[in-house]
Amino acid sequence: MPFANLRADRRVSVTVSASAPARIPQRPAARHSTGWALAMLGVTALWGWTYVVVQDAVALLPVPAFLAYRFLGAAAFVALFQYRGLARMTAREVAGGAVAGGVLFAVYALQTAGLQDTTVSNAAFITGLAVVFTPLLWALAYRTPPRPRQTAGAVLALAGLALLTLKGLSVNRGDALMLGCALAFTVQNVVLARIGPGARTGLLTVVQLTTVGLCGLLWSLVTGTLAAPATGGVWTALVVTALPSSALAFFIKTKAFATSSPSRIALIMAMEPVFAGFSGYWLAERPSPRSI
């Protein structure tokens, strides 16, 4: 269990000059990274399944309130394992976690809102475009040209997106929100890959989740949508998405991006649309012939 290692995270001192060119962070040995990459595959399967759970929950609970409950609950759970280190967090861990969490809030605000106006299969496929965007943004950030296969993959993915989402000359609102979600997810992936090797994973996860939860709480207060879960089904959705799908999942994701290349983890996350497609299939969402 990854949470058994939460207390064992060691602080890594990394000094970065603001004026110096960005340097690619060093990764641990391949043997260490393989286990986290495999764990990330399990997370990807879980996320694919929870599209359906979230879609049902936000039909009964406003999106801002759902995000607040989900991520504050997840942050509190991870903090139980990190209480000794919370008072000794470094500026890098606080600032890096806040940036990653702010972008992650954009990811889930766009995704959860988009699920109200699109299908599970479409949502997962479009979000999966982050798999293509991540190595491209990484190459741009470190001034290294993308490989030809990465460029070809981006073109093919965008063509697939057009076939899947364009109906005439119009774009479904939910699909457009999901594209924004994919772009935000890309940024978050690169941020984690940048700051992860120099921070303790457990503490970085706490800051990320807390940031998302507080943003959701503020959003719900400003819009007057803070409401208590009204049904047992919503409570179940919150427990599932807060604990395994957020607390555990984002600890694993943060560790995976800190120990492996962004391209490798993004490729693993490409399986998310497949898992979501299976869950959508069981709900009688059939892909159109053009989508296939």
Secondary structure as GFF3:
##gff-version 3
##sequence-region A 1 292
A	DSSP	three_ten_helix	2	8	.	.	.	ID=ss1
A	DSSP	alpha_helix	30	57	.	.	.	ID=ss2
A	DSSP	alpha_helix	63	80	.	.	.	ID=ss3
A	DSSP	three_ten_helix	86	88	.	.	.	ID=ss4
A	DSSP	alpha_helix	91	114	.	.	.	ID=ss5
A	DSSP	alpha_helix	120	127	.	.	.	ID=ss6
A	DSSP	alpha_helix	130	141	.	.	.	ID=ss7
A	DSSP	alpha_helix	148	165	.	.	.	ID=ss8
A	DSSP	beta_strand	166	167	.	.	.	ID=ss9
A	DSSP	beta_strand	170	171	.	.	.	ID=ss10
A	DSSP	alpha_helix	173	195	.	.	.	ID=ss11
A	DSSP	three_ten_helix	196	198	.	.	.	ID=ss12
A	DSSP	alpha_helix	201	223	.	.	.	ID=ss13
A	DSSP	alpha_helix	232	242	.	.	.	ID=ss14
A	DSSP	pi_helix	243	248	.	.	.	ID=ss15
A	DSSP	alpha_helix	249	259	.	.	.	ID=ss16
A	DSSP	alpha_helix	262	269	.	.	.	ID=ss17
A	DSSP	alpha_helix	272	282	.	.	.	ID=ss18
###
